[in-house]
Amino acid sequence: MDYLSIIKRPISNELEEFISLFNESLSHDEGLLASVLEHIKSRGGKRMRPMLILLIAKNFGDVTYVAQRAAVGLELLHTASLVHDDVVDESGERRGQASVNATYNNKVAVLVGDYILSTALLNVSLTKSESIVRDLANLGRTLSNGEILQLTNISNQEISEDVYYQVIKQKTAALFEACAVIGAKAGNATSEAVEAARLFGQNIGIIFQIRDDIFDYYDSKEIGKPTGNDMAEGKLTLPVIHALQSTGNRPMMKLAMKVKEGTVSADEIAHLVAFTKENGGIEYAEKKMLEFHDAAFSFVRQYVKCDAIRQSLIAYLDFVIQRKS
C-alpha cells in the first residue's frame, strides 16, 4: 500500500506550499553557506513532521499562514538539530548521504546548524502567536536536554526501559508531540483537544523511535547506517534492553557494559545483535509499537471527524510502524 500518497491526499496543495516556503528559507545567494544549504536540501525527506502539523491543523480548522510558518519553523529546528547531532555523534552519513560535518568539517556544520536554528526562530516569529513561539522554544530546550540525558545515560551503569523511554520522550517523541500541539493550536482547537493531540504526537514519536531502533539490527542501505551503529555509539535500545532483562545473561550484560564504556569491538557488537534477535528482542519491540499504536488511535477515533483526514492519519500511523527506512 502506498501510505504516503494516502497521507498527502487531504493536504496536497498545502504541502506544496510548505515545501516552497521551506526551500525558500534554506536559500542563500552565494558562497559556502549557499553550498551547504543546497547540500542539506538535496537530501529531501518524507516531511513526516510538517505533514502532521498540516493534517492536525486542517482537522481542527484550516491550514493558515500561522500553520505554514509554524511548520517551516519546526522543520528547520529539526534540520538544525540533525546537523548538530551528526557533529556530536561523529556521524559520517545522514539519510544515506554524507553528513555536513563529513562533507565539510565540524566548524562549518556547527555554524550552519546555528544559522538554520536562527532561521527557524525567524519563521515561527512570523506566526505572531506567543503560545506557538513558546512551544518551539521549549522544544529546542527539550531536544538539547534529551541529547545531554543520552550522553549521561551512556556513562550510567543502569540498563532499563524506564531510562530508555525517558530519553526518547525528550528527543524523537518531543518533536512529534510539538507537531501535534502546534497543529492543534494553529487550527484553534480547544485546550482539551490540544492535550489529546499532544499525547497522540508523543505516541507517534515513540513508535517512530522504536522502529528506528529495530532498523539497527538489520543491514540495509535504505536505512543509511550500518548494523549495530547505535551500539558503536554507546547506545542500548529497547530490543537489546529487553533481551538482557528477560534472560539475565551475565556474559551479554558484560558486553552491554562495554558498549556503554565505548570499548566494545565490532565482533562483540555482532554477538550482541545476534543474542538480541535470538531472545525475542525484536518481537518485544514490535509488540510495544502496537501498544503505542492503539493508544494513538484513540485520538483519531475521538477527535477526527473528516473521513479524508481520518484515513490519512490512519495511514500515517500504519506507515510509521511499517516503514522500511
Order of alpha helices (4+ residues) and beta strands (2+ residues): alpha-alpha-alpha-alpha-alpha-beta-beta-alpha-alpha-alpha-alpha-alpha-alpha-alpha-alpha-alpha-alpha-alpha-alpha
